Amino acid sequence: MKLMKTSPSMAGVRNDFDRLFDRFFATPLWPLATPRVATDAMWEPSLDFSENPKEYLVRLEVPGMNRDDLDVNLDGNLLTLSGKRELHRQERGEDFLWEEREEGRFMRTLRLPGAVQEGKIDANYGDGVLTVKLPKAEASAKSKIAIK
């Protein structure tokens, strides 16, 4: 994943186009003609990644999930958020005319731009949003190295 800074207005337009193309290629043009097959497909929940002077913040939208179905892992400077969402299937005699809610496994990995204090990472889940706060590590003091 490549991080890049854009103006807020352009970022919104880019996200809109990304979602438009994702939906166009992910769903059939005629939803009634091609029934969805139940698979253990991957899906990608939306997230925000920001920082302030003290910490990095990650907010992941995962409504309808249980806290126990979410995992947060840090390996060096790679933060991985993963989980699995299962939706209740249709009742007998019920035929979906349109189905957009995604389910299955997901995994999002972010490369952190700086070091964090691993022992002070805080992850909370509420109102369908997983919030991970990663306190920045103190910058090491610069020192001059003598050349021998």
PyMOL commands that set and color helices and strands:
alter all, ss='L'
color gray80, all
select helices_A, chain A and resi 8-26+67-69+118-120
alter helices_A, ss='H'
color red, helices_A
select strands_A, chain A and resi 47-51+55-61+70-75+78-85+104-111+122-126+129-135
alter strands_A, ss='S'
color yellow, strands_A
deselect
rebuild
show_as cartoon
